[in-house]
Amino acid sequence: MKSIFSIFKSGLQKTTTAIVRNIQSVFTGENPWTPEMLDDLEAILIQADLGVQTATEITDDIRERYKRGLIATAEDIRRIASADIRKILEETAAKRPLKLADSAPTVIFLVGVNGTGKTTTTAKLAHLWKKEGKSVMLAACDTFRAGAIDQLQLWGERTGCEVVASKPGADAAAVVFDAVAQAVKHKIDVLLVDTAGRQHTRKTLMDELGKIHRTAAKACPGAPHEVWLTVDASLGTNAVTQAREFGKITPVTGLIVTKLDGTGKGGSLVPITRELGIPVYFTGLGEQMGDLQPFSPEYFADALFAEEPG
């Protein structure tokens, strides 16, 4: 069985390979480091979608340590960059650790644009919590996309979760009210609400998201307790704009970064969580049910700069 670190390492292989090879190509041999070489390092980190602010801070840290004679190799660069990124992510995570509601149910909305993997992520979360012995219910509030309800009902069968649904085109607010009411009645530990994918530029759909948020609170004061934005890692730092716009309609409390295994832009979750102050709770590192992992700043930072990715 793979260790959690090896899953992160394998999932980040494309990103890690690009970063490590580029660093090693610039910092070779024992020649003194030049300002141009350090400018190249900053560019490498930016290309990995770590964000300009993070890339600049890491490069400045490395520049200062080199001037003081504390470092001298490409391995030193990877070690320091990893520690700096881990610190950034841990500081954000510490502000809002994941905590389920004190009394059942914990109502969690999954939101995001089309194609980020919300429905599959909903099923993977259900699978994860069911393994931990929690009762989980699913709500099919994506009433727009053809086949979305059938897809979630199939996942419900596979994970052993009840699915609250209506017919395609139904009022999503009515579905969420029914689902929350049932979760309260049956004291379900976690209710996962799969919402429709919506572009943040579509006002009518964004307004509907606000409506189902308000409706959930009518059925259970305080609901939804969590609103998690699913972000496709391949979008890179463009995801920051998405998160800001969704946050204007419903408070986004956490991030799930999907498809990390299929992109060279795995570093993008650093500027997203840093600029918005929102923690990453889970990361998608593959297609299998068990490939959705609770996010670990330590494993992520170490894997991102691993010497031998994969």
N, C-alpha and C positions, 0 to 999 in steps of 0.2 A: 504493500500500500504506500502511495506517495506521501511524503511529508508535506505539510502546508507550505513550507518554504520552497520545496521543489515544484509545487504547483504554480506559485508566483513566478519562479524562475523560468519555468517552461512557458507560461502564459505571456511573459514579457520578452520572449526571445527576440522578436523582430526589433523592438525598441532598443534592447540592451546591445544587440550585435552592432547596430549602427553607432551607438554612443561609444562603446569600447573600442571598436576598430578605428573610429575617427580620432579618438584621443591618442591611441597608440601610434597612429600615423604621424601625428604632430609632435608628440613628446617621445622621441627616440634617442637612444644613445645617452651620452653624458654631456652633450653640448649645453651651454648655458641657455636658460629660457629667455626669450626675447619678448618685448611688448607685443610684437606681432603674433607670437605663438599664443599668448594669453588672450589676444583678441579672437584668434581662431577657436580657442576653447569656449569662449562666450558664445560664438556663433554656433558651435556644435550643440551646446545646451539649449539654445533657442530653437534650433532645427528639430530638437527632440520634443518641442512644444512644452518645455518647462516654464515658459513665460520669460519676458524680458527682465522683470524685477528679480526673479529667482536666479536666472542665469547670471545677472550682473553681480548679485550678492555673493554667489558661490565663487565666481571668478575673482572678485575683490578679496575674499577670504584666502583663496589659494595664492594670490599675488603677495599678500602680506606675509603669509607663512613662508613663502619662498624667499622673500627679502630677508627674513630673520634666520634663514638657513635651517628651517625645520622640516622641509620636504625637498625631494629631489627626483621623484619618479612618477611615471604614469599611474602606478599602483597607489601612490599617495593621493593623487588627484581623485581617483575613484573613491578612496576611503573617506576623504573630506567631503566630497560632494554628496555621498550617501548619508553621512552624518548630518549635514546641513539640511537635506531634504527631510530626513526623518524628524528632525526637530520642528520644522515648519508644520508637518502633518500632525505631529503629536500635540502641538499647541492648539491647533484647531479642534482636534478630536477631544481634547480635555475640556473644551468649553461646553460640549453637549454630548456626553456619552449616551449610547443607545440604552434606553430603559423603557420597558413595557409598562403600561398603565397599572396603577396599584390595584384596581379592581377591573375584572373583565367586562367588556372586551377592550382590547387595544385596536382602534380602527386606523388602518394605514391606507392612504391613497397612493397609488402609483401613477405618476403623471409624466408627460414628456411628449416630444414630437413623434410623428409617425416613423416607424422603422427602428426605434431604439431598443426594441425587445421587451416592452412592458409585460405583455401577456406571458411570455416564456419566463420572464423574471418572477412574475407573480407565482407561477407554478413552482419554480425553484425555491422560492422563499417558503412556500407551503411545505414542500418536501423537507427542507432543512428543519423547520420548527416541528413538524410531525415526528421526525426522528428524535427530537428532544422531548417528546411526550406531550406537546401542547395540542390543544384542540384548535383547528383552523377552519375558517369558512371563507369562501370566495364569492365576490360580487361581480357579475358581468355587466359593468356599466359602460363598456364600449359597444354602444348600440348602433354605431355608424358603419364600422368596417364589416364588409361581407365576410361571414364565417367566424368573426371574433367570438361570438357567443358559443358556437359549437366547439371552437378551439379550447376555450376555457372549461367547458363542460367535460371535454375529453381529458384535460389535465386534472380536473376534479376527480374523475374516475380513477386515474392512475395514481393520484396521491391520497385517495381516500377522504376527500374533502367535499362537503356539501357545497353546491353552487347555487346562489340566488340569481335568477335571470328572468328576463321577459323576452318578448319577440323583438326582432330587428326593427329599429326605428322607434322603439318605445322611449318614453321619457326617462332619461338616466337618473334624474332626481328621485323619481318614484321608486326605481330599483334600489337606489342606495338607502332610501328611507326604510324600505321593507327589509333589506339586508341587515341594517344596523339594529332595527327593532328585533329581528330574529336572533341576532348575536347577543343582544342584551338578555332576551328571554331565556335563551339556552346557556347563558354564561360561557360563551365561546371565548377562548383566550385571545385569539387574533382574528380579526376580519380584514382580509386583503381585498381592496377595491381596485379592480382593473379599469381604468378610465380610458376614454377614446384618445387616440393620438391626435394632437392638434398643433398646427403651426402657431407660434406666438403672434403672428401677424393677422390671424383670423379672429376678429373681435367677437363674432357671435359664438364661436366655439370656446373662446377664453371666458366669455361671460357665463356660458353654461357651466364651466368648471367652478366658477364662483357660486353658482346656484346649488350645485350638488354639495359643495362645502357647507353652505348654510343649512341645507336640508339634513345633512348628517347630524349636525348639532341639535336639531329639533328632536331627533330620535334618541340621542344620547348626549347630554351636556358635556362639552369638552371635545367631542369628536369633530373632525378627525384628530387623533392624537399625534399622528405623524403624516407628513406629506413628503414623499420621496420622489425626486426627479431622476428618471433614468436617462443617462447620457451615453451616447455612442462615442467611444474613445477615439474613433477615426476622424471625428469632427474637429479634434484638437481644441484650440482655445476659442473657437467659434461657439462652443458650448456655454461659455460665460454669458454671452448675450441671451441665450435661451433661458438660462437659470434666472437672470435678472427679470426677464419679462414674465415668467411664470410666477415669480415672487411677488409681482404687483397684484396678481389675482388671488393667490392663495399662498400663505406663508410656507416656503419650502424649508423643511427641517433637516433634510439629509439627501445624500446623493448615492445612486447606484451606478457605477461606471461599467458599461457592458462592452463586450467585444475587444477587450484588451489584448487578447491572444491573436487578433487578426490585423494589428496595426503597428506601424512604427512610431505612432504618436502617443505611446503609453504615458509619457510624462505630462500629458495635458491635465490630468486630474490635480496636479500640484497647483497651477494657477487658478483653476476653477475653485477648489476648496479654499485657497488662500485669499483670493480677491473677494469672495462672497462670504467668507467666514462660516461656511457650511461643511460639516464633516462628511467624509465618504464612509458609508456603513458597510457596503458590499461591493465586490468586483466580480464581473463575469470573465472567467479565464478559460472558457471552453464551451462545448455544446452539451455536455452531459449534465444530468441533474445535479451531481455533486460538484460541478465546476463553478458554482456561485459560492464565493468564499467571503466570510466576514473580513472586512478590510483590516490589514495590519500595516501601520506605518513602517515598522521595523522590517518586516519581510519585503514590503514593496521597495523601500529604499535600498536594501541590500541586494535584492534581485536586479534592480535597475542598473546597477554598476558591477554585477557579478563578472568575474574574470572570464569564466567559461560558460556563457549562456546556453540554455537548452538542457 
